[in-house]
Amino acid sequence: MSDPNHKSIGEDEFLTVRVAGPPGQPERLLLIGHPREGVVRVREWTTATLNSEGEDYEMAPSELLEELETELAAQRDVSEEMYKIRRWLEG
């Protein structure tokens, strides 16, 4: 029996962001959900954990934005433009 509240993962439900790691550290892949009730759901993999289910966590959109801006300021490659990430996290 299918769950009527379950949604399949589609392009519009998650933003995919790849973040290069510092020298000697793994790259990160983030699936970022739409913010809901003040939190954003994130599923994260690294190049060391790609064959796993990934780690799920929730955080404030402003915290995630700050984290990604810090990565960019450290001159690490972030696969999406910060403008697009900001718009996504603003809902």
Secondary structure as GFF3:
##gff-version 3
##sequence-region A 1 91
A	DSSP	beta_strand	14	19	.	.	.	ID=ss1
A	DSSP	beta_strand	28	33	.	.	.	ID=ss2
A	DSSP	beta_strand	40	46	.	.	.	ID=ss3
A	DSSP	beta_strand	55	59	.	.	.	ID=ss4
A	DSSP	alpha_helix	61	73	.	.	.	ID=ss5
A	DSSP	alpha_helix	82	89	.	.	.	ID=ss6
###
